[in-house]
Amino acid sequence: MCSSSVTVEADGLSDGELLDAIAAAVAARNREDARLARLVRAAEHRQAAEHDGLKSMRSWLPGHCRLPATAAARVVSNGRVLDHLPALAEAHDAGLVGAEHVAVAATALTPERLAAAAERGVELAEIDAVLTGAAIEQRYADFVTVVRHYLTRLDPDGPEPDPTEGRRLTLAKHADGSLSVRGELDAVGGEKLQAALESFVQADRPAGDGRSRAQRLGDALVQLCDTALAAGSLPTLRTVKPHVAVVIDLADLADPATGPDAGRMGFGATISAARARWLACDSTVSRVVFGPDGAPLDLGREHRLADRHLRRAVELRDGGCVFTGCGAPTWWAEVHHLVHWLDGGETTLANSALLCERHHTQVHHGFRVERQPDGRWRTWRPDGTEIRTAPPLRQPAA
């Protein structure tokens, strides 16, 4: 149903009818979420993801259904919860509780907490009944409180929990390449971050500074990263020190115009040529040309491993693991010889593909990747059938 049809439908409803329609839509969404979780659980039992060369449904869902990694993890986890809590599963099937409730209930089902419950004579059916009743009858925030209270009572005199278990950091990338940062730190971790950021905040307070506190902290975080990257002491990634990389045509770099979206950064963001020139003022500028006058791409038969020039070229071309449905970034990936070195394959750009460790192994066990003339990569299973991602999601018929 298109948005205009929904608007027409809503226009014909009274306020009460509109609210009833919203409640019905939420219940329908809950039922569909339950169905999805059960289907994913069934696929887990069958190891269906192996059909497309992937290890788990948690990795298959982002690559083939375009789900965020966090959403994929929740669907997989919820499917497992529904296996263990039949009463909650029934309520979810009926649309009475949502996927969010099931995800909270999952925190009570870790092996350690189930073992602690068994030691105290608390049966799983009892946990299921209590949580289901609270999920149906109480507001979501109150349900979360019930679960936390249960977990606290489960081990009131236990050892001090590991504070690092609660650390979380989420980086949400937007269409323009900017990031939204959200996270949680324990008291000690938070103190370390605040101490580091405050040193930059207090060291950079020029007269007339109109920045807000939030802006100063944001600038301090970037400066902290600048300092760490410049120090050169961070762990290396696939033999390459972490760095900020920008790919831009030489003509755009030399042209004084702003040049929007002219440069492509290592994590996929695009920036203007003006911004790239600003970065180049304090950077090493390397020429990477896919041709005879650039970096030495043709290393010849005496070299089996790709050197840093070739690896950089492969990373810039492929952008990550090229196996269909995989989203592994460049720093997880290895340079694979399409024609094996032992079979006469040369260590060249044309004979190279970027593959994560798992899919590098898969390709050496019957799977095959091939680059097409238009630059797209395709993947085949050992039986010769091609792995394809799902087509773009279509709007349902009106």
Contacts in CASP RR format, 6 or more apart in sequence:
PFRMAT RR
TARGET T0000
AUTHOR 0000-0000-0000
METHOD contacts of the structure
MODEL  1
MCSSSVTVEADGLSDGELLDAIAAAVAARNREDARLARLVRAAEHRQAAE
HDGLKSMRSWLPGHCRLPATAAARVVSNGRVLDHLPALAEAHDAGLVGAE
HVAVAATALTPERLAAAAERGVELAEIDAVLTGAAIEQRYADFVTVVRHY
LTRLDPDGPEPDPTEGRRLTLAKHADGSLSVRGELDAVGGEKLQAALESF
VQADRPAGDGRSRAQRLGDALVQLCDTALAAGSLPTLRTVKPHVAVVIDL
ADLADPATGPDAGRMGFGATISAARARWLACDSTVSRVVFGPDGAPLDLG
REHRLADRHLRRAVELRDGGCVFTGCGAPTWWAEVHHLVHWLDGGETTLA
NSALLCERHHTQVHHGFRVERQPDGRWRTWRPDGTEIRTAPPLRQPAA
1 395 0 8 1.000
1 396 0 8 1.000
1 398 0 8 1.000
2 395 0 8 1.000
2 398 0 8 1.000
5 398 0 8 1.000
9 21 0 8 1.000
10 18 0 8 1.000
10 21 0 8 1.000
13 21 0 8 1.000
27 95 0 8 1.000
27 96 0 8 1.000
28 95 0 8 1.000
29 98 0 8 1.000
30 92 0 8 1.000
30 95 0 8 1.000
30 96 0 8 1.000
30 97 0 8 1.000
30 98 0 8 1.000
30 99 0 8 1.000
31 92 0 8 1.000
31 93 0 8 1.000
31 94 0 8 1.000
31 95 0 8 1.000
33 78 0 8 1.000
33 92 0 8 1.000
33 98 0 8 1.000
33 99 0 8 1.000
34 82 0 8 1.000
34 89 0 8 1.000
34 92 0 8 1.000
34 93 0 8 1.000
34 95 0 8 1.000
34 98 0 8 1.000
34 99 0 8 1.000
35 93 0 8 1.000
36 75 0 8 1.000
37 75 0 8 1.000
37 78 0 8 1.000
37 79 0 8 1.000
37 82 0 8 1.000
37 92 0 8 1.000
37 99 0 8 1.000
37 102 0 8 1.000
38 79 0 8 1.000
38 82 0 8 1.000
40 57 0 8 1.000
40 61 0 8 1.000
40 75 0 8 1.000
40 76 0 8 1.000
40 79 0 8 1.000
41 76 0 8 1.000
41 79 0 8 1.000
41 80 0 8 1.000
41 82 0 8 1.000
41 83 0 8 1.000
43 49 0 8 1.000
43 57 0 8 1.000
43 60 0 8 1.000
44 56 0 8 1.000
44 57 0 8 1.000
44 76 0 8 1.000
44 79 0 8 1.000
44 80 0 8 1.000
48 57 0 8 1.000
48 60 0 8 1.000
49 55 0 8 1.000
49 56 0 8 1.000
49 57 0 8 1.000
49 59 0 8 1.000
49 60 0 8 1.000
51 381 0 8 1.000
52 60 0 8 1.000
52 64 0 8 1.000
52 324 0 8 1.000
52 325 0 8 1.000
52 381 0 8 1.000
52 387 0 8 1.000
53 323 0 8 1.000
53 359 0 8 1.000
53 362 0 8 1.000
53 367 0 8 1.000
53 381 0 8 1.000
53 387 0 8 1.000
54 60 0 8 1.000
54 325 0 8 1.000
54 326 0 8 1.000
54 358 0 8 1.000
55 358 0 8 1.000
56 76 0 8 1.000
57 72 0 8 1.000
57 75 0 8 1.000
57 76 0 8 1.000
58 69 0 8 1.000
58 72 0 8 1.000
58 73 0 8 1.000
58 76 0 8 1.000
59 72 0 8 1.000
59 326 0 8 1.000
60 325 0 8 1.000
61 67 0 8 1.000
61 71 0 8 1.000
61 72 0 8 1.000
61 75 0 8 1.000
61 76 0 8 1.000
62 68 0 8 1.000
62 69 0 8 1.000
62 72 0 8 1.000
62 327 0 8 1.000
63 325 0 8 1.000
63 326 0 8 1.000
63 327 0 8 1.000
63 389 0 8 1.000
64 325 0 8 1.000
64 389 0 8 1.000
64 390 0 8 1.000
65 72 0 8 1.000
65 390 0 8 1.000
66 390 0 8 1.000
66 393 0 8 1.000
67 75 0 8 1.000
70 170 0 8 1.000
74 99 0 8 1.000
74 103 0 8 1.000
75 99 0 8 1.000
77 103 0 8 1.000
77 106 0 8 1.000
78 99 0 8 1.000
78 102 0 8 1.000
78 103 0 8 1.000
78 106 0 8 1.000
79 102 0 8 1.000
80 106 0 8 1.000
80 109 0 8 1.000
81 88 0 8 1.000
81 89 0 8 1.000
81 102 0 8 1.000
81 103 0 8 1.000
81 105 0 8 1.000
81 106 0 8 1.000
81 109 0 8 1.000
82 88 0 8 1.000
82 89 0 8 1.000
82 92 0 8 1.000
82 102 0 8 1.000
83 89 0 8 1.000
84 109 0 8 1.000
84 124 0 8 1.000
84 128 0 8 1.000
85 105 0 8 1.000
85 109 0 8 1.000
85 124 0 8 1.000
85 127 0 8 1.000
85 128 0 8 1.000
85 131 0 8 1.000
85 132 0 8 1.000
86 128 0 8 1.000
87 125 0 8 1.000
87 128 0 8 1.000
87 129 0 8 1.000
87 132 0 8 1.000
88 97 0 8 1.000
88 101 0 8 1.000
88 102 0 8 1.000
88 105 0 8 1.000
88 128 0 8 1.000
88 131 0 8 1.000
88 132 0 8 1.000
88 135 0 8 1.000
90 132 0 8 1.000
91 97 0 8 1.000
91 132 0 8 1.000
91 133 0 8 1.000
91 135 0 8 1.000
91 136 0 8 1.000
92 98 0 8 1.000
92 99 0 8 1.000
92 101 0 8 1.000
92 102 0 8 1.000
96 135 0 8 1.000
96 136 0 8 1.000
97 132 0 8 1.000
97 135 0 8 1.000
97 136 0 8 1.000
98 135 0 8 1.000
100 140 0 8 1.000
101 135 0 8 1.000
101 140 0 8 1.000
101 143 0 8 1.000
104 143 0 8 1.000
104 144 0 8 1.000
104 147 0 8 1.000
105 131 0 8 1.000
105 135 0 8 1.000
105 147 0 8 1.000
107 113 0 8 1.000
107 147 0 8 1.000
107 151 0 8 1.000
108 127 0 8 1.000
108 131 0 8 1.000
108 147 0 8 1.000
108 150 0 8 1.000
108 151 0 8 1.000
113 151 0 8 1.000
113 154 0 8 1.000
114 124 0 8 1.000
116 154 0 8 1.000
116 155 0 8 1.000
117 123 0 8 1.000
117 124 0 8 1.000
117 127 0 8 1.000
117 154 0 8 1.000
120 154 0 8 1.000
122 154 0 8 1.000
127 150 0 8 1.000
130 146 0 8 1.000
130 150 0 8 1.000
131 146 0 8 1.000
131 147 0 8 1.000
131 150 0 8 1.000
134 142 0 8 1.000
134 143 0 8 1.000
134 146 0 8 1.000
134 147 0 8 1.000
135 143 0 8 1.000
138 146 0 8 1.000
163 186 0 8 1.000
163 187 0 8 1.000
163 188 0 8 1.000
163 189 0 8 1.000
164 186 0 8 1.000
166 184 0 8 1.000
166 186 0 8 1.000
167 184 0 8 1.000
167 185 0 8 1.000
167 186 0 8 1.000
167 189 0 8 1.000
168 183 0 8 1.000
168 184 0 8 1.000
169 181 0 8 1.000
169 182 0 8 1.000
169 183 0 8 1.000
170 181 0 8 1.000
170 182 0 8 1.000
170 183 0 8 1.000
171 179 0 8 1.000
171 180 0 8 1.000
171 181 0 8 1.000
172 179 0 8 1.000
172 180 0 8 1.000
172 181 0 8 1.000
172 182 0 8 1.000
173 179 0 8 1.000
173 267 0 8 1.000
173 269 0 8 1.000
174 180 0 8 1.000
176 269 0 8 1.000
176 270 0 8 1.000
177 268 0 8 1.000
177 269 0 8 1.000
177 270 0 8 1.000
178 269 0 8 1.000
185 193 0 8 1.000
196 224 0 8 1.000
197 217 0 8 1.000
197 220 0 8 1.000
197 221 0 8 1.000
197 224 0 8 1.000
198 220 0 8 1.000
199 220 0 8 1.000
200 219 0 8 1.000
200 220 0 8 1.000
200 223 0 8 1.000
200 224 0 8 1.000
201 216 0 8 1.000
201 217 0 8 1.000
201 220 0 8 1.000
204 216 0 8 1.000
204 219 0 8 1.000
204 220 0 8 1.000
204 223 0 8 1.000
205 216 0 8 1.000
209 216 0 8 1.000
211 219 0 8 1.000
228 234 0 8 1.000
229 242 0 8 1.000
229 243 0 8 1.000
229 244 0 8 1.000
232 241 0 8 1.000
234 241 0 8 1.000
234 242 0 8 1.000
235 242 0 8 1.000
236 242 0 8 1.000
237 331 0 8 1.000
238 311 0 8 1.000
238 330 0 8 1.000
238 331 0 8 1.000
238 333 0 8 1.000
238 334 0 8 1.000
239 308 0 8 1.000
239 311 0 8 1.000
240 308 0 8 1.000
240 311 0 8 1.000
240 312 0 8 1.000
244 265 0 8 1.000
244 266 0 8 1.000
244 279 0 8 1.000
244 283 0 8 1.000
245 265 0 8 1.000
245 266 0 8 1.000
246 263 0 8 1.000
246 264 0 8 1.000
246 265 0 8 1.000
246 266 0 8 1.000
246 271 0 8 1.000
246 276 0 8 1.000
246 279 0 8 1.000
246 280 0 8 1.000
247 263 0 8 1.000
247 264 0 8 1.000
247 265 0 8 1.000
247 266 0 8 1.000
247 288 0 8 1.000
247 316 0 8 1.000
248 262 0 8 1.000
248 263 0 8 1.000
248 264 0 8 1.000
248 273 0 8 1.000
248 276 0 8 1.000
249 262 0 8 1.000
250 287 0 8 1.000
252 259 0 8 1.000
252 262 0 8 1.000
252 263 0 8 1.000
252 273 0 8 1.000
252 276 0 8 1.000
253 273 0 8 1.000
253 276 0 8 1.000
253 277 0 8 1.000
253 280 0 8 1.000
253 285 0 8 1.000
255 273 0 8 1.000
257 273 0 8 1.000
257 274 0 8 1.000
258 272 0 8 1.000
258 273 0 8 1.000
258 274 0 8 1.000
259 272 0 8 1.000
259 273 0 8 1.000
259 274 0 8 1.000
260 272 0 8 1.000
260 273 0 8 1.000
261 270 0 8 1.000
261 271 0 8 1.000
261 272 0 8 1.000
262 270 0 8 1.000
262 271 0 8 1.000
262 272 0 8 1.000
262 273 0 8 1.000
262 276 0 8 1.000
263 270 0 8 1.000
263 271 0 8 1.000
263 272 0 8 1.000
263 273 0 8 1.000
263 276 0 8 1.000
264 270 0 8 1.000
265 271 0 8 1.000
266 319 0 8 1.000
266 330 0 8 1.000
267 329 0 8 1.000
268 319 0 8 1.000
286 295 0 8 1.000
286 312 0 8 1.000
287 294 0 8 1.000
287 295 0 8 1.000
288 294 0 8 1.000
288 295 0 8 1.000
288 309 0 8 1.000
288 312 0 8 1.000
288 313 0 8 1.000
288 316 0 8 1.000
289 295 0 8 1.000
290 297 0 8 1.000
290 313 0 8 1.000
290 317 0 8 1.000
290 349 0 8 1.000
291 297 0 8 1.000
295 309 0 8 1.000
295 310 0 8 1.000
295 312 0 8 1.000
295 313 0 8 1.000
296 307 0 8 1.000
296 309 0 8 1.000
296 310 0 8 1.000
297 309 0 8 1.000
297 310 0 8 1.000
297 313 0 8 1.000
297 348 0 8 1.000
297 349 0 8 1.000
298 346 0 8 1.000
298 348 0 8 1.000
299 306 0 8 1.000
299 307 0 8 1.000
299 310 0 8 1.000
299 346 0 8 1.000
299 347 0 8 1.000
299 348 0 8 1.000
300 346 0 8 1.000
300 347 0 8 1.000
300 348 0 8 1.000
301 344 0 8 1.000
301 346 0 8 1.000
303 347 0 8 1.000
304 341 0 8 1.000
304 347 0 8 1.000
305 335 0 8 1.000
305 347 0 8 1.000
306 314 0 8 1.000
306 335 0 8 1.000
306 347 0 8 1.000
306 352 0 8 1.000
310 335 0 8 1.000
310 347 0 8 1.000
310 348 0 8 1.000
310 349 0 8 1.000
310 352 0 8 1.000
311 335 0 8 1.000
313 349 0 8 1.000
314 335 0 8 1.000
314 349 0 8 1.000
314 352 0 8 1.000
314 353 0 8 1.000
314 354 0 8 1.000
315 330 0 8 1.000
315 333 0 8 1.000
315 354 0 8 1.000
317 349 0 8 1.000
318 330 0 8 1.000
318 333 0 8 1.000
318 353 0 8 1.000
318 354 0 8 1.000
318 377 0 8 1.000
319 329 0 8 1.000
319 330 0 8 1.000
319 354 0 8 1.000
320 327 0 8 1.000
320 328 0 8 1.000
320 329 0 8 1.000
320 330 0 8 1.000
320 332 0 8 1.000
320 333 0 8 1.000
320 354 0 8 1.000
320 356 0 8 1.000
321 327 0 8 1.000
321 328 0 8 1.000
321 332 0 8 1.000
321 333 0 8 1.000
321 354 0 8 1.000
321 355 0 8 1.000
321 356 0 8 1.000
321 359 0 8 1.000
322 353 0 8 1.000
322 354 0 8 1.000
322 355 0 8 1.000
322 369 0 8 1.000
322 371 0 8 1.000
322 377 0 8 1.000
322 379 0 8 1.000
323 355 0 8 1.000
323 356 0 8 1.000
323 359 0 8 1.000
323 362 0 8 1.000
323 363 0 8 1.000
323 367 0 8 1.000
323 369 0 8 1.000
323 377 0 8 1.000
323 379 0 8 1.000
324 377 0 8 1.000
324 378 0 8 1.000
324 379 0 8 1.000
324 387 0 8 1.000
324 388 0 8 1.000
324 389 0 8 1.000
325 387 0 8 1.000
325 389 0 8 1.000
326 356 0 8 1.000
326 359 0 8 1.000
327 356 0 8 1.000
328 356 0 8 1.000
328 359 0 8 1.000
330 354 0 8 1.000
332 356 0 8 1.000
332 357 0 8 1.000
333 354 0 8 1.000
333 355 0 8 1.000
333 356 0 8 1.000
333 360 0 8 1.000
334 354 0 8 1.000
334 355 0 8 1.000
334 356 0 8 1.000
334 357 0 8 1.000
334 360 0 8 1.000
335 352 0 8 1.000
335 353 0 8 1.000
335 354 0 8 1.000
336 352 0 8 1.000
336 353 0 8 1.000
336 354 0 8 1.000
336 355 0 8 1.000
336 360 0 8 1.000
336 363 0 8 1.000
336 369 0 8 1.000
337 345 0 8 1.000
337 347 0 8 1.000
337 351 0 8 1.000
337 352 0 8 1.000
338 345 0 8 1.000
338 351 0 8 1.000
338 352 0 8 1.000
338 353 0 8 1.000
338 369 0 8 1.000
338 370 0 8 1.000
338 371 0 8 1.000
339 345 0 8 1.000
339 346 0 8 1.000
339 351 0 8 1.000
341 347 0 8 1.000
345 351 0 8 1.000
353 369 0 8 1.000
353 371 0 8 1.000
353 377 0 8 1.000
355 363 0 8 1.000
355 369 0 8 1.000
359 367 0 8 1.000
363 369 0 8 1.000
365 382 0 8 1.000
366 381 0 8 1.000
366 382 0 8 1.000
367 379 0 8 1.000
367 380 0 8 1.000
367 381 0 8 1.000
367 382 0 8 1.000
368 379 0 8 1.000
368 380 0 8 1.000
368 384 0 8 1.000
369 377 0 8 1.000
369 378 0 8 1.000
369 379 0 8 1.000
369 380 0 8 1.000
370 377 0 8 1.000
370 378 0 8 1.000
370 379 0 8 1.000
370 380 0 8 1.000
371 377 0 8 1.000
372 378 0 8 1.000
378 386 0 8 1.000
379 386 0 8 1.000
379 387 0 8 1.000
380 386 0 8 1.000
380 387 0 8 1.000
381 387 0 8 1.000
END
